[in-house]
Amino acid sequence: MIKVDYPTDAEEELIMRQARPTTSTTVTKVRTAKDILRLQQIVRRVPVADHVFNFAKRITRLSRPAPRKRPTSSTNG
């Protein structure tokens, strides 16, 4: 049996930084706006298990800055 562990946090960052392209890339149009809108409608009909949905939500929320604390109102004049 071969055991492969996940990289550490530092290793993961290094992998991500090394994977970035160093040359510019030309982007070629492969879909029209109409195609994309049609595909969005199809994707919305794909069933998603709750644990997958919650995982995606967690990643989304973790990618945002922490919410700022609101000052509490004071009744002291």
Residue pairs with C-beta under 8 A, 6 or more apart in sequence:
6 12
7 15
31 39
